[in-house]
Amino acid sequence: MIKFNAISGRAVASFFISLVICAIIISILIFYKSSETAWYKYPANTALIIAGLLICLFFSLVVHYRTEIAKTKEYFKNMEVKDVLTSVYNRRYIDENIDRLIKSITRAHGIISLMIIDLDFFRKYNETYGHSKGDNCLKNVAKVLSQSVKRDNDVVARYGHEEFIIILPNTDEKGAAIIADRLLKNIRDFNIPHEKSEVADRMTISIGATSGGGNFSLVGDDYLKKAKEALALSKQNGRNRYTLLPL
């Protein structure tokens, strides 16, 4: 059954437009076939009006379903590059687009920063609070990370189970350091309890970051390897911190 209250605004607009057009056409036909005062006495005229209304309804429904099909296609397209749990980009999106993004920034003589963020002692969190709480924790962390970067072209993605990536176009080492400090603070301030953490009484993150640009020989793997190296140093030095290594 069709739910008319769910019909799209575009379909409603098309209905009224087609209604006006049909009304004009039907009026012209009636004018030529009958007098103005007796048009309603002719069954053919009534049939024309009904047919016009049905055409309007049919046209609006066609537009509605075409709109819904387009929305469905867009939804599944987004599912291919979005992480189902956290709604940020997924690893596939990073793997398919990081080289293109780096080359684009390099051609514009810009600089790009990349961060790998790891949740501290997340395995212990799952063991203590359960996987359902763990999923909620990942959602909240993704939300905080996304809200902590301000520009539309900044990219936040879930790259592993408890690992996230942030790509910051046209951001140098100084800018990356400012954002890394912000991420650490915002995650702590969100105050997700973590009694089994070895560095705090709440969930914290460790960050490995790198910045580089102006070199066409650099590819995504170069940035990822350097950021992972920086992340390893953050973990070795006590976690709940960031390390930035220039590329």
ZADO-1210 file (C-alpha; in nm, 4 decimals, padded with zeros to 6 digits):
<atoms>
<atom x="00.0000" y="00.0000" z="00.0000" code="MET" pos="1"/>
<atom x="00.1292" y="00.3471" z="-00.0888" code="ILE" pos="2"/>
<atom x="00.1835" y="00.5809" z="00.2038" code="LYS" pos="3"/>
<atom x="00.0902" y="00.9190" z="00.0637" code="PHE" pos="4"/>
<atom x="00.2405" y="01.1045" z="00.3592" code="ASN" pos="5"/>
<atom x="00.5781" y="00.9599" z="00.2577" code="ALA" pos="6"/>
<atom x="00.5659" y="01.0920" z="-00.0989" code="ILE" pos="7"/>
<atom x="00.8585" y="01.3183" z="-00.1671" code="SER" pos="8"/>
<atom x="00.8276" y="01.6946" z="-00.2041" code="GLY" pos="9"/>
<atom x="00.9529" y="01.6660" z="-00.5610" code="ARG" pos="10"/>
<atom x="00.6664" y="01.4286" z="-00.6419" code="ALA" pos="11"/>
<atom x="00.4120" y="01.6657" z="-00.4864" code="VAL" pos="12"/>
<atom x="00.5491" y="01.9540" z="-00.6902" code="ALA" pos="13"/>
<atom x="00.5371" y="01.7452" z="-01.0074" code="SER" pos="14"/>
<atom x="00.1768" y="01.6516" z="-00.9282" code="PHE" pos="15"/>
<atom x="00.0632" y="02.0143" z="-00.9097" code="PHE" pos="16"/>
<atom x="00.2603" y="02.1106" z="-01.2200" code="ILE" pos="17"/>
<atom x="00.1113" y="01.8230" z="-01.4190" code="SER" pos="18"/>
<atom x="-00.2316" y="01.9083" z="-01.2736" code="LEU" pos="19"/>
<atom x="-00.2077" y="02.2636" z="-01.4039" code="VAL" pos="20"/>
<atom x="-00.0944" y="02.1425" z="-01.7467" code="ILE" pos="21"/>
<atom x="-00.3740" y="01.8848" z="-01.7660" code="CYS" pos="22"/>
<atom x="-00.6277" y="02.1444" z="-01.6515" code="ALA" pos="23"/>
<atom x="-00.5218" y="02.3776" z="-01.9308" code="ILE" pos="24"/>
<atom x="-00.5382" y="02.1021" z="-02.1938" code="ILE" pos="25"/>
<atom x="-00.8739" y="01.9719" z="-02.0692" code="ILE" pos="26"/>
<atom x="-01.0181" y="02.3272" z="-02.0590" code="SER" pos="27"/>
<atom x="-00.9179" y="02.3826" z="-02.4212" code="ILE" pos="28"/>
<atom x="-01.0745" y="02.0525" z="-02.5274" code="LEU" pos="29"/>
<atom x="-01.3949" y="02.1252" z="-02.3365" code="ILE" pos="30"/>
<atom x="-01.4136" y="02.4742" z="-02.4826" code="PHE" pos="31"/>
<atom x="-01.4081" y="02.3360" z="-02.8345" code="TYR" pos="32"/>
<atom x="-01.6485" y="02.0507" z="-02.7648" code="LYS" pos="33"/>
<atom x="-01.9226" y="02.2186" z="-02.5620" code="SER" pos="34"/>
<atom x="-02.0630" y="02.5435" z="-02.4403" code="SER" pos="35"/>
<atom x="-01.9223" y="02.6965" z="-02.1236" code="GLU" pos="36"/>
<atom x="-02.2496" y="02.6543" z="-01.9317" code="THR" pos="37"/>
<atom x="-02.3194" y="02.2921" z="-02.0192" code="ALA" pos="38"/>
<atom x="-01.9786" y="02.1272" z="-02.0242" code="TRP" pos="39"/>
<atom x="-02.0574" y="01.9107" z="-01.7217" code="TYR" pos="40"/>
<atom x="-02.3517" y="01.7483" z="-01.8999" code="LYS" pos="41"/>
<atom x="-02.1218" y="01.5628" z="-02.1374" code="TYR" pos="42"/>
<atom x="-01.9849" y="01.2302" z="-02.0030" code="PRO" pos="43"/>
<atom x="-01.6852" y="01.2637" z="-02.2311" code="ALA" pos="44"/>
<atom x="-01.5810" y="01.5819" z="-02.0504" code="ASN" pos="45"/>
<atom x="-01.6078" y="01.4118" z="-01.7121" code="THR" pos="46"/>
<atom x="-01.3996" y="01.1252" z="-01.8473" code="ALA" pos="47"/>
<atom x="-01.1364" y="01.3762" z="-01.9634" code="LEU" pos="48"/>
<atom x="-01.1152" y="01.5284" z="-01.6177" code="ILE" pos="49"/>
<atom x="-01.0821" y="01.1891" z="-01.4479" code="ILE" pos="50"/>
<atom x="-00.8215" y="01.0815" z="-01.7000" code="ALA" pos="51"/>
<atom x="-00.6278" y="01.4028" z="-01.6399" code="GLY" pos="52"/>
<atom x="-00.6285" y="01.3499" z="-01.2647" code="LEU" pos="53"/>
<atom x="-00.5141" y="00.9910" z="-01.3057" code="LEU" pos="54"/>
<atom x="-00.2328" y="01.1043" z="-01.5347" code="ILE" pos="55"/>
<atom x="-00.1266" y="01.3608" z="-01.2721" code="CYS" pos="56"/>
<atom x="-00.1296" y="01.0976" z="-00.9993" code="LEU" pos="57"/>
<atom x="00.0610" y="00.8499" z="-01.2135" code="PHE" pos="58"/>
<atom x="00.3224" y="01.1087" z="-01.3042" code="PHE" pos="59"/>
<atom x="00.3736" y="01.2120" z="-00.9402" code="SER" pos="60"/>
<atom x="00.4115" y="00.8483" z="-00.8325" code="LEU" pos="61"/>
<atom x="00.6664" y="00.7850" z="-01.1064" code="VAL" pos="62"/>
<atom x="00.8697" y="01.0844" z="-00.9882" code="VAL" pos="63"/>
<atom x="00.8351" y="00.9699" z="-00.6288" code="HIS" pos="64"/>
<atom x="00.9600" y="00.6190" z="-00.6951" code="TYR" pos="65"/>
<atom x="01.2443" y="00.7440" z="-00.9149" code="ARG" pos="66"/>
<atom x="01.3473" y="00.9698" z="-00.6252" code="THR" pos="67"/>
<atom x="01.3309" y="00.6804" z="-00.3810" code="GLU" pos="68"/>
<atom x="01.5358" y="00.4608" z="-00.6138" code="ILE" pos="69"/>
<atom x="01.7997" y="00.7348" z="-00.6369" code="ALA" pos="70"/>
<atom x="01.8060" y="00.7630" z="-00.2573" code="LYS" pos="71"/>
<atom x="01.8431" y="00.3870" z="-00.2229" code="THR" pos="72"/>
<atom x="02.1319" y="00.3807" z="-00.4698" code="LYS" pos="73"/>
<atom x="02.3004" y="00.6635" z="-00.2809" code="GLU" pos="74"/>
<atom x="02.2479" y="00.4766" z="00.0474" code="TYR" pos="75"/>
<atom x="02.4146" y="00.1593" z="-00.0796" code="PHE" pos="76"/>
<atom x="02.6912" y="00.3630" z="-00.2402" code="LYS" pos="77"/>
<atom x="02.7611" y="00.5222" z="00.0972" code="ASN" pos="78"/>
<atom x="02.7572" y="00.1793" z="00.2622" code="MET" pos="79"/>
<atom x="03.0488" y="00.0801" z="00.0402" code="GLU" pos="80"/>
<atom x="03.2709" y="00.3548" z="00.1830" code="VAL" pos="81"/>
<atom x="03.1188" y="00.4133" z="00.5277" code="LYS" pos="82"/>
<atom x="03.1771" y="00.2075" z="00.8394" code="ASP" pos="83"/>
<atom x="02.8465" y="00.0505" z="00.9400" code="VAL" pos="84"/>
<atom x="02.9037" y="00.0856" z="01.3146" code="LEU" pos="85"/>
<atom x="03.0466" y="00.4367" z="01.3432" code="THR" pos="86"/>
<atom x="02.9202" y="00.6029" z="01.0200" code="SER" pos="87"/>
<atom x="03.2635" y="00.7500" z="00.9429" code="VAL" pos="88"/>
<atom x="03.4584" y="00.6427" z="00.6356" code="TYR" pos="89"/>
<atom x="03.5968" y="00.2902" z="00.6272" code="ASN" pos="90"/>
<atom x="03.9312" y="00.1380" z="00.5310" code="ARG" pos="91"/>
<atom x="03.8171" y="00.0794" z="00.1745" code="ARG" pos="92"/>
<atom x="03.7612" y="00.4534" z="00.1279" code="TYR" pos="93"/>
<atom x="04.1098" y="00.5323" z="00.2583" code="ILE" pos="94"/>
<atom x="04.2790" y="00.2648" z="00.0487" code="ASP" pos="95"/>
<atom x="04.1015" y="00.3797" z="-00.2684" code="GLU" pos="96"/>
<atom x="04.1424" y="00.7556" z="-00.2226" code="ASN" pos="97"/>
<atom x="04.4535" y="00.8345" z="-00.0212" code="ILE" pos="98"/>
<atom x="04.6938" y="00.8351" z="-00.3187" code="ASP" pos="99"/>
<atom x="04.4602" y="01.0532" z="-00.5242" code="ARG" pos="100"/>
<atom x="04.4259" y="01.2992" z="-00.2364" code="LEU" pos="101"/>
<atom x="04.8002" y="01.3161" z="-00.1793" code="ILE" pos="102"/>
<atom x="04.8705" y="01.3794" z="-00.5488" code="LYS" pos="103"/>
<atom x="04.6046" y="01.6494" z="-00.5580" code="SER" pos="104"/>
<atom x="04.7571" y="01.8307" z="-00.2593" code="ILE" pos="105"/>
<atom x="05.1076" y="01.7911" z="-00.4029" code="THR" pos="106"/>
<atom x="05.0066" y="01.9437" z="-00.7368" code="ARG" pos="107"/>
<atom x="04.8702" y="02.2428" z="-00.5460" code="ALA" pos="108"/>
<atom x="05.2057" y="02.2736" z="-00.3610" code="HIS" pos="109"/>
<atom x="05.0303" y="02.2011" z="-00.0330" code="GLY" pos="110"/>
<atom x="05.1112" y="01.9889" z="00.2682" code="ILE" pos="111"/>
<atom x="04.9097" y="01.7065" z="00.4186" code="ILE" pos="112"/>
<atom x="04.9037" y="01.5582" z="00.7679" code="SER" pos="113"/>
<atom x="04.7881" y="01.2088" z="00.8585" code="LEU" pos="114"/>
<atom x="04.7100" y="01.0681" z="01.2017" code="MET" pos="115"/>
<atom x="04.6532" y="00.7144" z="01.3244" code="ILE" pos="116"/>
<atom x="04.4532" y="00.7012" z="01.6477" code="ILE" pos="117"/>
<atom x="04.4401" y="00.3932" z="01.8662" code="ASP" pos="118"/>
<atom x="04.2123" y="00.3443" z="02.1683" code="LEU" pos="119"/>
<atom x="04.4241" y="00.2658" z="02.4723" code="ASP" pos="120"/>
<atom x="04.3656" y="-00.0807" z="02.6195" code="PHE" pos="121"/>
<atom x="04.0468" y="-00.1307" z="02.4225" code="PHE" pos="122"/>
<atom x="04.0719" y="-00.5107" z="02.4479" code="ARG" pos="123"/>
<atom x="04.0571" y="-00.4804" z="02.8270" code="LYS" pos="124"/>
<atom x="03.7616" y="-00.2455" z="02.7873" code="TYR" pos="125"/>
<atom x="03.5734" y="-00.5096" z="02.5877" code="ASN" pos="126"/>
<atom x="03.6605" y="-00.7803" z="02.8368" code="GLU" pos="127"/>
<atom x="03.5433" y="-00.5655" z="03.1289" code="THR" pos="128"/>
<atom x="03.2279" y="-00.4036" z="02.9925" code="TYR" pos="129"/>
<atom x="03.1240" y="-00.6387" z="02.7109" code="GLY" pos="130"/>
<atom x="03.1128" y="-00.6015" z="02.3338" code="HIS" pos="131"/>
<atom x="02.7919" y="-00.3998" z="02.3330" code="SER" pos="132"/>
<atom x="02.9548" y="-00.1316" z="02.5492" code="LYS" pos="133"/>
<atom x="03.2609" y="-00.1633" z="02.3292" code="GLY" pos="134"/>
<atom x="03.0554" y="-00.0834" z="02.0205" code="ASP" pos="135"/>
<atom x="02.9051" y="00.2197" z="02.1949" code="ASN" pos="136"/>
<atom x="03.2542" y="00.3307" z="02.2910" code="CYS" pos="137"/>
<atom x="03.3696" y="00.3122" z="01.9282" code="LEU" pos="138"/>
<atom x="03.0649" y="00.5111" z="01.8167" code="LYS" pos="139"/>
<atom x="03.1311" y="00.7810" z="02.0751" code="ASN" pos="140"/>
<atom x="03.5002" y="00.8024" z="01.9913" code="VAL" pos="141"/>
<atom x="03.4189" y="00.8355" z="01.6200" code="ALA" pos="142"/>
<atom x="03.1705" y="01.1098" z="01.7048" code="LYS" pos="143"/>
<atom x="03.4229" y="01.3020" z="01.9128" code="VAL" pos="144"/>
<atom x="03.6922" y="01.2689" z="01.6461" code="LEU" pos="145"/>
<atom x="03.4555" y="01.3931" z="01.3754" code="SER" pos="146"/>
<atom x="03.3469" y="01.6905" z="01.5861" code="GLN" pos="147"/>
<atom x="03.7078" y="01.7774" z="01.6679" code="SER" pos="148"/>
<atom x="03.8076" y="01.8452" z="01.3073" code="VAL" pos="149"/>
<atom x="03.6411" y="02.1526" z="01.1657" code="LYS" pos="150"/>
<atom x="03.6885" y="02.1596" z="00.7896" code="ARG" pos="151"/>
<atom x="03.4723" y="01.9847" z="00.5334" code="ASP" pos="152"/>
<atom x="03.7705" y="01.8310" z="00.3522" code="ASN" pos="153"/>
<atom x="03.9164" y="01.6709" z="00.6668" code="ASP" pos="154"/>
<atom x="03.8665" y="01.2938" z="00.6572" code="VAL" pos="155"/>
<atom x="03.7869" y="01.0717" z="00.9563" code="VAL" pos="156"/>
<atom x="03.7860" y="00.6954" z="00.8985" code="ALA" pos="157"/>
<atom x="03.7816" y="00.3735" z="01.0959" code="ARG" pos="158"/>
<atom x="04.0840" y="00.1819" z="00.9721" code="TYR" pos="159"/>
<atom x="04.0932" y="-00.1167" z="01.2062" code="GLY" pos="160"/>
<atom x="03.8910" y="-00.2563" z="01.4941" code="HIS" pos="161"/>
<atom x="03.9857" y="00.0170" z="01.7424" code="GLU" pos="162"/>
<atom x="04.2015" y="00.2188" z="01.5056" code="GLU" pos="163"/>
<atom x="04.1024" y="00.5408" z="01.3297" code="PHE" pos="164"/>
<atom x="04.2695" y="00.7577" z="01.0694" code="ILE" pos="165"/>
<atom x="04.2377" y="01.1314" z="01.0212" code="ILE" pos="166"/>
<atom x="04.3643" y="01.2978" z="00.7027" code="ILE" pos="167"/>
<atom x="04.4151" y="01.6738" z="00.7205" code="LEU" pos="168"/>
<atom x="04.4746" y="01.8404" z="00.3821" code="PRO" pos="169"/>
<atom x="04.6764" y="02.1629" z="00.3870" code="ASN" pos="170"/>
<atom x="04.7755" y="02.1155" z="00.7500" code="THR" pos="171"/>
<atom x="05.1400" y="02.1455" z="00.8551" code="ASP" pos="172"/>
<atom x="05.3147" y="02.0044" z="01.1637" code="GLU" pos="173"/>
<atom x="05.2080" y="02.2959" z="01.3816" code="LYS" pos="174"/>
<atom x="04.8443" y="02.2573" z="01.2802" code="GLY" pos="175"/>
<atom x="04.8597" y="01.8801" z="01.3268" code="ALA" pos="176"/>
<atom x="04.9990" y="01.9262" z="01.6785" code="ALA" pos="177"/>
<atom x="04.7134" y="02.1612" z="01.7694" code="ILE" pos="178"/>
<atom x="04.4556" y="01.9128" z="01.6433" code="ILE" pos="179"/>
<atom x="04.6260" y="01.6201" z="01.8168" code="ALA" pos="180"/>
<atom x="04.6130" y="01.8058" z="02.1496" code="ASP" pos="181"/>
<atom x="04.2463" y="01.8800" z="02.0855" code="ARG" pos="182"/>
<atom x="04.1693" y="01.5155" z="02.0135" code="LEU" pos="183"/>
<atom x="04.3382" y="01.3961" z="02.3313" code="LEU" pos="184"/>
<atom x="04.1537" y="01.6533" z="02.5414" code="LYS" pos="185"/>
<atom x="03.8132" y="01.5964" z="02.3826" code="ASN" pos="186"/>
<atom x="03.8322" y="01.2195" z="02.4278" code="ILE" pos="187"/>
<atom x="03.9323" y="01.2605" z="02.7939" code="ARG" pos="188"/>
<atom x="03.6607" y="01.5203" z="02.8504" code="ASP" pos="189"/>
<atom x="03.3972" y="01.2878" z="02.7030" code="PHE" pos="190"/>
<atom x="03.4747" y="01.0744" z="03.0076" code="ASN" pos="191"/>
<atom x="03.4108" y="00.7168" z="02.9001" code="ILE" pos="192"/>
<atom x="03.4853" y="00.5155" z="03.2188" code="PRO" pos="193"/>
<atom x="03.7627" y="00.2570" z="03.1824" code="HIS" pos="194"/>
<atom x="03.8570" y="00.1030" z="03.5161" code="GLU" pos="195"/>
<atom x="04.1042" y="-00.1409" z="03.3587" code="LYS" pos="196"/>
<atom x="04.3056" y="00.1226" z="03.1771" code="SER" pos="197"/>
<atom x="04.6671" y="00.1457" z="03.2884" code="GLU" pos="198"/>
<atom x="04.6969" y="00.5186" z="03.2157" code="VAL" pos="199"/>
<atom x="04.3726" y="00.6761" z="03.3378" code="ALA" pos="200"/>
<atom x="04.0304" y="00.6071" z="03.4885" code="ASP" pos="201"/>
<atom x="03.8655" y="00.6736" z="03.1517" code="ARG" pos="202"/>
<atom x="03.9136" y="00.5935" z="02.7848" code="MET" pos="203"/>
<atom x="04.2140" y="00.7632" z="02.6293" code="THR" pos="204"/>
<atom x="04.3805" y="00.7508" z="02.2894" code="ILE" pos="205"/>
<atom x="04.7316" y="00.7374" z="02.1514" code="SER" pos="206"/>
<atom x="04.8146" y="00.9203" z="01.8298" code="ILE" pos="207"/>
<atom x="05.0851" y="00.8824" z="01.5694" code="GLY" pos="208"/>
<atom x="05.1045" y="01.1700" z="01.3221" code="ALA" pos="209"/>
<atom x="05.3112" y="01.2749" z="01.0247" code="THR" pos="210"/>
<atom x="05.3183" y="01.5669" z="00.7842" code="SER" pos="211"/>
<atom x="05.4647" y="01.6020" z="00.4383" code="GLY" pos="212"/>
<atom x="05.4127" y="01.7375" z="00.0921" code="GLY" pos="213"/>
<atom x="05.5701" y="01.8729" z="-00.2213" code="GLY" pos="214"/>
<atom x="05.7128" y="01.5362" z="-00.3238" code="ASN" pos="215"/>
<atom x="05.5449" y="01.3449" z="-00.6057" code="PHE" pos="216"/>
<atom x="05.7270" y="01.0261" z="-00.5088" code="SER" pos="217"/>
<atom x="05.5330" y="01.0031" z="-00.1814" code="LEU" pos="218"/>
<atom x="05.2287" y="00.7742" z="-00.1709" code="VAL" pos="219"/>
<atom x="04.9746" y="00.6748" z="00.0894" code="GLY" pos="220"/>
<atom x="05.1838" y="00.3886" z="00.2261" code="ASP" pos="221"/>
<atom x="05.4649" y="00.6326" z="00.3065" code="ASP" pos="222"/>
<atom x="05.2347" y="00.8404" z="00.5247" code="TYR" pos="223"/>
<atom x="05.0783" y="00.5338" z="00.6867" code="LEU" pos="224"/>
<atom x="05.4136" y="00.3751" z="00.7723" code="LYS" pos="225"/>
<atom x="05.5477" y="00.6948" z="00.9256" code="LYS" pos="226"/>
<atom x="05.2273" y="00.7510" z="01.1254" code="ALA" pos="227"/>
<atom x="05.2412" y="00.3903" z="01.2545" code="LYS" pos="228"/>
<atom x="05.6021" y="00.4469" z="01.3568" code="GLU" pos="229"/>
<atom x="05.4932" y="00.7574" z="01.5481" code="ALA" pos="230"/>
<atom x="05.2031" y="00.5677" z="01.7066" code="LEU" pos="231"/>
<atom x="05.4407" y="00.2970" z="01.8278" code="ALA" pos="232"/>
<atom x="05.6498" y="00.5659" z="01.9994" code="LEU" pos="233"/>
<atom x="05.3389" y="00.7090" z="02.1671" code="SER" pos="234"/>
<atom x="05.2584" y="00.3657" z="02.3078" code="LYS" pos="235"/>
<atom x="05.6164" y="00.3033" z="02.4186" code="GLN" pos="236"/>
<atom x="05.6247" y="00.6367" z="02.5989" code="ASN" pos="237"/>
<atom x="05.3167" y="00.5698" z="02.8113" code="GLY" pos="238"/>
<atom x="05.0143" y="00.6171" z="02.5786" code="ARG" pos="239"/>
<atom x="04.7541" y="00.8940" z="02.6161" code="ASN" pos="240"/>
<atom x="04.9744" y="01.1198" z="02.4048" code="ARG" pos="241"/>
<atom x="05.0723" y="01.2007" z="02.0484" code="TYR" pos="242"/>
<atom x="05.3980" y="01.1705" z="01.8598" code="THR" pos="243"/>
<atom x="05.4596" y="01.3619" z="01.5379" code="LEU" pos="244"/>
<atom x="05.7287" y="01.2552" z="01.2945" code="LEU" pos="245"/>
<atom x="05.7870" y="01.4629" z="00.9794" code="PRO" pos="246"/>
<atom x="05.7872" y="01.2709" z="00.6546" code="LEU" pos="247"/>
</atoms>
